[in-house]
Amino acid sequence: MYLCYIDESGTPDIPGNTSHFVLAGLSVPIWHWKGSDSEVSALKKKYSLASDAEIHTGWMLRKYLEQKKIPNFDALPYTQRRIKVEQLRNTELYRLQKLPDPTRYHQTRKNFRKTADYVHLTYDERRRFISEVARAISGWGYARLFAECVDKVHFNPVRTGKSVVEQAFEQVVSRFEQYLQTNPSGGVPANKSYGLLIHDNNDTVAKRHTELMKNFHKKGTLWTGIDNIMETPLFVESHLTSMVQLADVCCYAMRRYLENNESDLFDLVFTRADRRYGKAVGVRHYTNMSCTCKICAAHR
């Protein structure tokens, strides 16, 4: 039995505010689940992050202006760092509440809420934490990464007959299914490899992906029948399970590599891409044929 944790990075809207949309699934066998989860928990503890603190890479790797306003912030103990940052943030929220237009107040309040778990860590410490998480994933020889990275500049929904999200989901499902079909089981039905999709919760996505998966079970995808993936996806709140958060790290790493050529995190997580006959069949970059990125080079 294999659990495949799914998350996304970037906006599927065309054009949207990102050039790429990435949907990724990180698969681990159930007999390695507890050890993997414990390793992530140990990393959180090392950086004084609460066990239920969500690893949201995009929010963690932003620069928090309040930290620059605090003298010798780096030298302060974690508790004092948090107290001083929260004081500055509360002061700013009180100021914004007095403005006639509430837009800035609500956006700032959201930003503060999303980053509250990490304010005791400097920017460099947060980068090191994410790097250690990516390095942990890289070392899991039992894990497999499946992803569709869509370059929206070259995506035509009229030609494909699918939306960006629909194509990405079909591709990830197909690759995970094919991995389960080819995973050694001795050809004995009793030893058949089964999989379950566990998706970051989103009401709109949940409804559409559930409908798509029901159809895949009936008719198959464009690439394969569905014989090994069980049920429709389970949708969970990402802050409640660290493993879905790791799919977020993978998504972020791939999108930042494709959009900004940032390879440090990418080189780590990409080692887990499902490979067959020397090719990285588990991850695809949907773009023009002349692309020379590491994904395209490994996939061809």
Number of C-alpha atoms within 10 A of each C-alpha: 17 23 20 29 29 31 24 25 23 19 17 22 15 17 11 12 10 16 19 28 25 28 30 30 33 29 26 22 17 14 10 13 15 10 11 18 14 12 14 20 17 13 17 19 12 10 16 16 19 12 16 13 18 23 27 19 20 14 16 23 17 12 13 18 11 16 21 13 12 14 9 10 19 17 9 14 11 16 10 13 20 18 13 18 22 17 11 15 17 13 11 15 16 11 11 18 14 10 11 8 10 11 12 14 18 14 11 15 16 12 13 18 10 14 18 16 18 23 22 26 22 19 18 11 16 20 17 13 20 20 18 16 22 22 16 16 27 21 13 15 10 12 22 25 29 31 31 27 26 25 20 21 13 11 18 13 14 8 7 10 10 14 16 25 21 16 16 24 21 20 24 23 24 23 22 27 23 20 21 20 18 12 13 12 13 9 11 9 8 8 11 18 21 17 23 20 21 21 23 24 16 12 9 8 15 18 10 12 18 16 12 17 22 14 14 20 17 11 12 16 17 10 13 14 16 21 17 20 26 14 13 19 20 15 18 16 12 21 16 14 18 21 24 25 22 28 32 27 27 32 28 23 26 31 25 19 18 20 12 9 13 14 15 13 23 24 17 20 28 24 19 24 24 21 18 12 6 10 16 22 21 26 28 22 22 20 16 12 8 7 12 10 12 15 22 19 12 16 17 10
